[in-house]
């Protein structure tokens, strides 16, 4: 594909690619062996092992180790007396050059050997014989737990992989460790034992002086006694799967891969025009330079590959799937769903349980089942698919052995007990959509291609497929760079009075270097030296030079630096700009009183009632209940030199509130006993104590259709006479898409409650007859209409509401039903739930906190009014969302926000 797209672009590019492709196979294993102890030239009894690589790194056998014969093989016999092989300090020069490499050992460890203790290193390359103390770096492979590890200090900072099991004893085994571009793989007898990310290369250790077989670099560790080594090799290249198979004598299981269907997204058809897909929910095909890209978008878009393609699935036994895909860093792929491809016999697999296969992005998992999740056969790489760049995902299966490749590297291998053909002709075949209702769609994903093969791709063929990634990523890097360049701005540079903040990076990715046309006025760090009073303003050109992944761009800004003003002018300017903000019409706690200004005047404050509000802005006493608000006059004195002005502000101190405690309503879990309403109280708003010994105060079976309630929310009415409560009418045991309405309750004493239910499919059958979720209702009094607004999240899974959005209705006068039809309150562009709205007197804004169900975390938006002004679009009243606000890495939801008693 890479050549097809670029042959017409540049003759030079074609030549470069051609040379690369024809040179690759010419590299042989022999050319890359930098140490070879195959013992072919070693006489029995010798105390030296000969390196036949030609690099002359012969090893010295110490402490009784010797060349001998074992089971008709020449071996290095390490013996019983702490024998080992010293490869020599000169080999450290090789280690200092190793980045991508492979190490092979053929070894026999007697069944009677104890390898459970620390040590038992098969090989070691280190900068000390006492790494625990010196902590200056080493790498090793331990037989104790089949572990490869490398560290620049000691074990405290190791980067390693293992399978937590000892290597096999009592038999010959061949171990190969391969490391390539930060990925390590351990093979034993041709099978992948474990794989994972490795953060350090041997070259970072430098020239190691202590290089051994059979000995640890930790002085108290156990030697690998009685082990027999028949072969030891180090390659300064990563071995491919085909090369590893050849070493282990495994027959080439791959047969020629034949394309059965290939979508390149020039249209909705595959290349042969036989299979015609369809775009849903805003997914689209777009052109970008020489590329055609399938973009799924943010609204649960997906690509239906057609039911016809199920005939291919019904024929697959040994096969390959491959795709180039881009997942933005901004999307959350950790939730259920996030399927890159899906082939299934239903789109409600939890219920029908009639067979499916898919690849999930969240943990790089291939799965196939004749039923549903309960019957899955899996291969799991255990890492999320990389985000923020174009990658290739390829899955191959030969008979019952499946392999997952990411960017051509083998990440996982396992036995798969089911073949696709056993599913039959699948009718539900998607890119970006799960076969389970309620699962996340793969939002904002982009596909460059999707290919199904009969036959198994070789790793070398997969690597060729990956060659198209480099120009794709270069293109996207340039788009990201120039998008960031356009967004880069400097605020207030048309009238500079103080130092300027010059950002040094964007998203911790793009590096910014600044230059100035007049560094005496504004230097490269943004430090400003204003001209003297009476001078003319000075214009300075600031240039931002952006660098990202070997790409660069620049942008200039014209700044105008104002001269220093006279003291009199400064005081007047500061007088005009001085304001105080906060809840000045009903202050309870404190208010910020600035003491410095933009023109460096000194500001002092004087309160005429310091027993209520002191000179620092702190409230010392509230007005007595029933006495009305207390008016306080604050006088600001603005001074610079001998110049002075005064400015007066009026502040109203609130009455003390006649409240002493907080009531919290809650449920405890996903069982029938947990999905009940409980009460707790607190005197400080932070520490709560259960009422009724933690037992339910209202039985769910008596108030709800589903006989279970969740997410209760309580509100005291604005006149203080009644209490309103709402809850999700749901029993989670029936599934996360099983509830259809809410429960409404009312009481004047918190003991006796009346209740009613609102069943959405029954109340609004035309629009909400297929609703799958009505979650987390809450209440707020809307002063603009003097009604109680009930808001909640809705989800239908179709075009009506393809992801969770926040809707609202107003309650009727006796709080027993909802009026009108649900209207959109907030659309987050992706699934949002658990909205919680509070009004803040200090800024006059409504603050809505919610959980971003797609990305995770608690987010906030604000609005001046609950509903839009003057027939503006629904949901348009909210200002752009904040960054995540949660203060923990633990997943959170269901925020509760309220003002503390007698506080702002």
N, C-alpha and C positions, 0 to 999 in steps of 0.2 A: 504493500500500500504506500509506503514511503516513497519508493521509486516512481510509482504510478502518478503520484501527485506532484512530483518535483522534477521529473525529467524535462518538462517543457519550461521550467523556470530558469534553469542555469546549466549550461554545458559543464562548467567547472564543478558544480555541485554533483552532477552525475558522475564525473570522473572520480571525485573524492569518495563517493559511496561505493563505486565499483572497486576501487583499490581496497577499501576497507573489507568488503565482502570476500574478495579473493584472497586476501592475506590472512584472514582469521584462521582458516583451517591449517595453514602451514606451520602454525606454532605447535610444536610437539611437546609431549611430557618430558622427554629426555633433555630438551633444551632448558627446561625450567626446574630441574632437580638441582638443588644447591647442597644437599647432603644425602648420601645413599649408602646405608649399611645393609647390603643384601647378603653379606657373608660369603659370596661366591669365591672370593680370593683369600679367605681367612683360614689358616691351618688350625685344627683342633689343638687346644692347649695354649694358644697364643694369648698374651696379655694386652694385645692391641687389636682394635677393630679398624679395618681399612675402609676409607671413604672412596668408593669407586666413581663418584660424580666427576672426578678430576679436579676438585677444589681443595683436596689435601687436608680435609678436616678429620684426620684419623683420631679415634678415641682411645683413651687409656683405661684399661680394666683394673679396678682397684678393690682392695679388701676381699680378695679371693674370687672375684668375678673372672670368668675365663670363657674362651671359645670352646664349645664341646658339641657333642652330638646327642640329640634327644628326638626319639620317634623318627629316626632316619633323616632328621633335619639338622643342619648346622645352626647352632643357637649361641647367643650370649647368655650364659648361665650366671645369674646374679648371686647364686649361692646363699648360704645361711648366715654369713657373717657381715651383714651390711655391705655387700658388694654393690658396686655401681660403676657406671661408665662416665668418665670425664671427657666431654667432647672438646674441651679446650677453650680458653679465653678468646682465641682468635675467631671462633665462630660467632662471637658477639657482634662482629662487623656485619655478618649476614643478618642477624636479628635487627640491627639498627636500620636495615633497608626494607624489612618486611612490612607490607601493608595488607595486601590481599594474598593469601597463602593457603597451603594445605599441609597437613602432617599425617603420615601413615605409620602405623606400627602393627606388626603381627606378633602376638604375645600369648603365652600360656602361663596361667597362674594355677598352681596345684590346688586341688579341692581342699587340702588341709591347711592352706595358708590363711592366716587371719589378716584381712585387709579392712577391718572395721575401725581401726584406730586412725587418728590424724596422721597425715602423710600418705604413704603408699603412692607417691607420685611416679607415674610412668616416665614422664619427661619434665624437665624444669629448665628455664632460662631466666637467670636472675642477676641482680646487681650486688648481691650479698649472700653470705652463708647464714646470716642471722637477720632475716627479713623482719621478724617480729620487732626487733630492736631498731634496726637501721631504717626500715620503712622507706626503701628507695627503689622499689619496683621489681616485679617478677611476673612470669607466666608459667602455667603448669597444667598437666592433665592428671587427675587423681583417679585411681582405681576404686577408691572407697565409695564414691558416689557418682561415678561416670561424669566427672565434672571438668570442664575447661574453664579456667579463670585467668584473668590478667589484672594487674593493679599497678598504679604508679607509686603506691606506698606499701601497704601490707593488706591483710585480709579485710581490714575495716572498710576499704574502698574498692573492693573487687567488682569487676564486671565479668559475669560468667553465665554459663548455661549448664544444666545437668538434668538427669532424670531421677535423682535422689535414690538410686539403687546401685549396689556394687556391680562391677563388671563381672561377666560370667567366669566361673572358675572350673577347673578340671577339663577344659577343652581349649583348642586353638580358636582364637578370635582375631579378626582384623579390624582395627579401629582407624577411621579417617576423620580428622577434624578439618573443616573447610571454613574459611572466613573471607567474605567478600562484601565490601562497601558497608561495613557495620553489621553484617548478618553472619551469625555462626551456625554451623550445622554439624552434628555428631552422627556419623554412620557407624554401625557395628554389623559386620558381615553383610554389607550391602543395604541394610535397612536404616532409615532415619530413626534415631533414638530420641533426639530432641533438637530444637532449633530456637534461636532467639536473637535479640539485638545485643551487640557488643560495642561498647563505647570507646574502646582503646585499641590501637594497633601496636604490634611489637615494636615498630620503629620509634614509638614514643618512649620506649624503655632506654633507648640509646644502645651503646655497646655493652652488652651483658658479659661479665667475666666468669660467671658460675653457671655452666651449661652441662646438664647431667641427664643420664638415663638411670632410673631406679632410685634417685635420691631427691629429697625435698630441700628447699632453701630455708626452711624453718629448723633451727638447730635441734629442737627436741622431738621432731617428727620421726615416725617410723620409716625405715627403708623398705623397699619392695622386695622382700626376701624370697628366694627360691623361684622367682619368675624367670621364664625363658623368652628371649626376644629373637625372632627369626628374621625380622626385616624392620628397618626404620628408615623413612625417607621424609625429606622436607622439600616442598615445591614452593617456588616464589610466584605462584599463581593459584587462583581458585580452581579446583577441579570441577568440571561440569558433571551433570548427572550421567551423561553417556560415558565419560571418562571413568567415573566411579564404578559404573556397572561393568566396564571393561576390566578394571582392576580386580573386581570381585568375581569375574568370570560369569556374570549374569548375562544370559542371552538378550539380544536387543528385542525387547518386548514391543517396541513401537512399530507400527506399520503405517504406511503412507496415509497422511491425513488429507481427506477430501472434503472440500467445502460443500455443505448441504444447503446452507442459507447464509447470506452475508448482507447485512444492512449497513450502508455507508451514509444513510440519511441525506442523500441528494433529494430524496422524496420519501414517501411512506412505503415504497416498495423495496424489496430486496433486489440484489443485482440482477437476478434472472427474471424479475417481474412476476414470479409465481406466487410469492407470499406478500400480501398487502396489509400493512398495519394501519393503526388508527390512533390519532392523538386525542387525549382527553384532558379536561380540567385546565386548559390554558397551556398545555405542553405545545411546543412549536419547534419547527425546523428552521434554523437561521443560517445565513451565509456569513462567514468571517474570513476575509481574505480568500485563500484557496480551500478553505474547509467548509464542510457542511456539518452542522452540529445539532444534535437533538437536545433541546433544553426543556427540562420538565417544569421549571418555574416554581413558584412559592405556594401555589394553590392546590396541592395534591395532584399535580399533573402526572400523567404516566403514558406509556406507549403500549398499546395492545398489539402484540405481534401477530394476532389473528388466531382463531381456533384451528385454522387449516394447518398451521405449523405443528400442531399436536401430532400430526402423522409422522413428522420427523422424530419426535420424542418416542413414539411407539416403536421406532426401529433401532434405537441406540443401545449398544452394549459396550463397545469400546469407542470412546468419543472424546471430544474437546469442546469447551466453551471458551470464548475469548472476547474481551471488550477493552477499549480504551475509555476511561471514565474520569470525570473531574468532579470532586465533591468540595464545595467551599468550606473553609475552616469555620464559618459561622453556623453551620447546621449541626444539630445534635443527632448523632447516629447511634446513641447508646440505648435508646428505648426499643421496645419490641417493634419489629418490622424493619424498615430500612433495607428492603430486599433489592439487590441490584438486578437480578433476574428471577422470574418465577414461572414455573410450568406446573399447572395444577388441574385437577378435575372439578374444582369448585372455587368460588371466591368467598365461601364461608366454611373454611376447612375445620374449624373447631366443632361445627355442628355435623357436617357431612362425613368427615373423616374418611375420604375416599381417594387419597393419594396426591402427592405433590413433591416437587423438588425446588430448591431455591439456593441463592447465595446471599448471605446477610453481611452488610457492611460493618455492623457494630463490632463483630469479633472475627471477621473474615472466615465465615463458616459456610461450607457446602453441606446441605442436608437433603435427604430423600426419605420418603415414607410412603407406605402403602395405605396408611390411615391418616393420622395427623401427628402432632408433636410427640405423642406417646409411643409411636412406632418408628422414630427417626433413626437413621444411620448417618453418622456425622463425620466430617473432617473439620477440625477447628484449628486455625492458626493461632487464635487466642489474642490477636491484636486488632485494633480498629484499622480499617482500610485507610491508608494515608490520605490526608485532606490538604487542600490548598495547592495541589499540583495535579497535572495529568499523570495517570498511572495506567498500567496494563494489569488486568486481572485475568488469569487463565486457569481453568480447571481441566485436568485430564484424568481419564479413567481407562485403565486397561484391565478387562475382566473385572476383578473386585478390588483393584488397587487404585486409589484415587490420590491425586496430588494437587496442591494449591500453589500457584506461582504468582508472585507480585513483582512486577517489573523484571520478569525473567528469573528471579531468585526463587528457589523452592522453599516454601515456608511451612508446609505440613504435608504429611503422607500418612495414609491409614487404609485399613481394610473397610470396604463398603459392601454391605451385604445385599444391596438392591441395585438393579440396573434400571435406567429410565424406561426401557421397553416394557418393564413389568407394570408401569402405570397405565399403559394403553394410550389411546389418543387423547391427550390433554386438551381441554377446551378453553382453559383460562391461562393465557400466556402473556406475561407482562414484563416490561422494564420499568422499575421504579415503584412497583405496587406489590403488596403482600397478598397472600390468599387467605389471610385471617382478618375478619372485620375488626376494626378498632386499632389495628397496627398502624404505625407511622408510615406514611409514604416517604420516598427518598427525595425530599424536597430540594429544589435548586440543583439537582444533579444534571450533568451534561455528558452526553455520549458522543464519541467520534465514530464508533462502529460497534457492531455486535455480530459475532460469527459462530455458527455451529458447524462442527466438523464430524464426519464419520472417520474414526481413526484417532491416533494419539500423536499430538505434536511433540517433537523433540525439544529439549531445552534450547538448542541452537536455533531452532525455528522460532521459538517464543522470543528469544533475544532479538531476532530480526524484526518481529512484529513490534518490539519495543523501540526500534529506531525512529519510529514516527513520533515518539513522545518528545524528543528534544526540541524540534521546531515548534511543536504545539506549546510546550512550556515556555519557550522563548517568546512566542507571540503573546501568551497570557501574562508573562512577566512584564512585557512592554505595555500591555493594556493597563495592568495594575499600577505600573510606575507613572504613566501619564494621567491616569485617573487620580492618583494621589497628588501628582503635581498640580492638577487643576484645583483640587480641594485645598491645597496649602494656602494659607492666608495669614496675614499679620494685622491685628486689630489696633486701631487708633494711631496708625503711623502718619496720618495727615496732620497731626498736631502733637508731636512727641514732647513730653515734659520729663519723663522718667526713663529708666532703663527698659529695653525691649526684650521680651522673651523670644529667643530664636530657637525653635525646636531642633534637636540634633538627630532625631529619628522619627519614623512613622511606623506604627504598629510593631516596633522593635525589629523591623526588617529593613526598611529603607534608611540608609545613612545619609545625613544632610551635612554638608560643609558650607559655611557661609563666608562670603567676602564682602568688603565694603569699599565704596568709592572714596570714602573719607573716614578713615579709621580714627582720626583725631576727634571726630564728632560722634560717630557710632562705630565701635569696633566689632570684630567678628564674634564676640560673645554677647553683643547687644548692650554693652555698657555705653551710656550716653554722657557726653560732656556738652552742656548747652552753651551757646554763645552768650557773651556778657550782655547785661541790660543795655538796651538802646540799639543793639545790633539787629540786622535783618535776619529773618528765619533762614536756615540752611537746608538745602535739599541734598539728600544722600541716597545713592543707589545701593540697595542690598541685594546680593545675588545668592540664591539657594542652589547648590549643586547636589543633586540627588543621585545616589548610586545604589543599584540593586541587581544582584546576580549578573555582574559584568555588563549591566546596562546603565546608562547615565542620561540625565536630563537636567535642565536648569530653568530657573524662573527668577525674574527681577521684580523688586518692589521699590517704589519711590517713597521715601520717608521725608517728612518735613519736621525739622527740629526747631522748636520755638526758642527764642532767646530768654534768658532769665528776665523776670519782671522786677520793677521796683517794689519795695515793701508795700506801698499803698496799693499798687495794682494787684499784687499777690493776694492781699487781704480781701479786696473786692471780688476777685475771681473765686476765692475759697468760700466767701459768704454766699455767692450765687449758687455754688455747687453743694453746699452743706445741707444734708437732709438726714433724718433718722427714719428707719424702717422697722417694721415689726408690728405687733398687735397694740399699737398706741391708743386705740379706742377702747380696749378692754384688757389691759396689761395685767398679768398675774405673776410673772417670774422675773424677767429682766429684759433690758433693751440695750443694744450695742450703741455706745456713744463714742464716736471717733475722736482721737486726740491729735492726729496729724492729717494734713491735707495734701492735695496734689501739688500745691505751690509751697509746701513745707512751712505753712503757718502752724503755730501751736494753738490747739483748741482746749479750753478748760470749760467745765460745766458746773452749774450751780442749780440746785433744786430748792424750790420754795417750801417743800414739805419733805425734808430729808428723813423723817421718821417713816414715811411711806415709800419714797423712792430716793435712794441716795445719789450722790454726785457721780457715781460710776455707772448708774443705770440699773442697779439691783433693787428689786422690790423687797422691802423689809416687812411690810405689813399690808394686808388687803383691807378694803373697806368692810365694815360690819354688814352682815346679812340684813337685807331690807333697807339699808341706809342709802342705797344708790351708789353710783361710781364716784370715786374721789378724783377731782381734777388737780393735777400737779403742773406747775410751770417750770420748764427747764430753760435756763439761759446759757447759751454758748458764747464764750468770749474768744474771738479769733485774733491772734496777735502775730505780727512779724516785725521785728525791730521795734520801732516806735509807733507803727501803724496798728490800729485796733478797731474792731467792729463787734457788735453784739447781735445775736439772733435768738429769737424766742420760739419755743415749741410748747404745745399743750399735750399732755399725756393723761389718759383716763385710767385710774387704777380700778380693777374689777372688784366686785363684792366677793367675799369669802363664800364658797359653795357649801351648801348644807348636805354634803355627802361624805360618807366615811369608808365605803368599801366597794369592791368590784365583784360582779357575778360573771362566772365563765361557764358557758355551756359547751359540752364536748361529747364525743363518742370514743371508744377505746380500741377498735380493731375491726377485723374482717369476719368475725364470727357472728352468729345470731345474738349472742349475749353482748358482744362488743358494739353492735349496731343499734344502740339504745341511747337515749338522751340522759346525760348526767350533769350535775351541777357541782361547781367548786367556787369558793370565795377567797378573797385576798384583801388584806388591809393596805398593801402597798402597790398592787398592780403587777408584782413580779413573782411572789410566792403564794401558791394557791393550796387550799385545803379542801379535800373531798367532803361533800355533804352526803347524807344518807349512807355513810360507810362505803362510799364508792359505788353503790348500787344504783340502778336506773331510777329516775324520778318520774318518768313517763314511759309506759310500755309501748314499744314500737308496734306490736301486733294489734293494738287498739286504735292507732291513729293513722296507719299507712296502708296502702294497697299491697305493697311488697312485703309487709310484716318486718320491715327493717328500715332504719333511717341513718343517714350520715350527714356530716357537715352542718350541724345545727348552728344557727345564728340568732341572737336575741338583741332586741332594741327596745329601750324605754321610749314611749311616745313623747313628743315634744312638749305636751302639757303635763307630763309626769304622772298621769293617772293610770296608764295601762302598759302592758308589756306584749310585744309582738315577737313571734318566733317563726322561723322557716327552717326546713331541712330537706335534704335530698331523699326522695322516696325510693329506696334501693336496697337490695340484698346482694352483696358482692359475690356470694356463692353462685349466683346465676350468670356472672360474667360482667365485664366492665362496659358492656354496651346493653345492659339489661334494664335500666331504669327509664321511665317515661314521664315522670312528673315530680311534683314537690308536695310537701305538707305545710299547711299554714296553721298557726296556733295563736291563741289570744288569752290573756289573763289579766286580772286586776290585783292579784295577790301572790303570784308566782307559785300558787299551790293548786288552784282549780283552773283547768285549761279547757277551752273549747277548741275544736280542731276541724279542719276540712282538707281535702286533697284536690289538686289540680292535675288531671291526667291529660297531657298534651294531645295525644292522638285522638282522644274523644272530644276535647274542646275545640281543637283546630285540625280536623281530619284532612282537609285539602292540602295544607302546607306542611303540617307537622305530624302527619299520620305515620311517617316512617322514622320519627326521631329515635335515636339510639342512646343519647345521653342528655339528661337535664341535671346539671351538676351544680352543687354549692351555691344555693340561693342566698341572697343577703338583702337587707332592707336599709333604706336611707330616706329621710324626709326631704322632699323637693320643695323648697320654699317658694319657688317660682309658680307652682300650681297648687301649693298646700295639699299635697298628696304624698302617700308613701310609695316610693318606687321599690319594686322587687326586681332584682337583677340576678342573672344566672348564666351559665355557659350552656350552649346547645351544640349538638353534633348529629348529623344525619348520615354522613358518609357518602352522600351523593351531591349533585350540583346545588341543592338547596342550602346545605351547610357542610361543605366537604372537610372542614376541620373545625375544632372548637372555637366559637366566638362568643362574646358576651352580648346578651340581649336583655331587654327589660320590659316590664309591664307595670302599670299602676294598680295597687290593691283597691278593692272597693271600700266603701265607707265603714263596713263592719269587719273588715279584714277576714273575709271568708272565701274570696275568689279574686281572680285577676281580671282587669278590664281590658277591652280591646284585644289586639293581637300582638305577640312579641315583636319588638322593634330592635334593630341593631343599636347597641350602645358603644361597642368597641370591637374593631377588627384588627388583630395584631399581625395579620398576614401569615400567621401560622397558629397552631393550636395554643390557646390561652385558657386557663381555668382559674378557679378560686379567687375571683375578683373581690377586693375589699376597698370600699370607698369611704374616705373621711374628708370633712371640710376643715380647713386650717384657717382660723381667724387671722393669724399673723400675716398671711400673704393673700387672703381672700380667694384661695384656689381650692378646687376639689382634687384630692390626690387619690388615684386608684392604683393599688398594688395588686399584682396578679402573678401567677406562676406561668412561665413560658414552658408549656408542656412539650414543645419540640426541642428547644435548646436547653431547658432546665434553668432553674434559678428564679429569683423573685425580681420582678421589674416594676417600674412605676411610670405612670403617665399623669399629667395634670391638665385641668381645664378650668376656665372661669365659670362655666355653667355645666350642669349635668347633661343637658341636651343642647343641640346646635342652635345658634342664632338664626333667625330670619330664614327658615326653610333651607339652611345649608345642608349638604349631604350628611346622612346619618353617620355618626362616629367621627365627624370632622372636627369636633370641638377639642379633641385631645392633642396635646403637644407631644412631640417625638419622644419615644420611650427612653428611659434611663439605661445605664449599664446595670448588670446584675448587682443587687444590693445585699444579698445574703452574706453573712460573715463566717461561713463555714464551707468546707468542701463536701460535707455530707449532703445528700439530696434533701431538699426542703420543699414544702408546699403549704398552702392554707395559711397565709399570713393573717395576723390579727393586729390591727393598728387602732389605737385610741389615745385620747388626751388624758393624762393623769390629772387627778383632782387638784384644783388650785394651781395649775401649771399652764404654760402656753403650749 
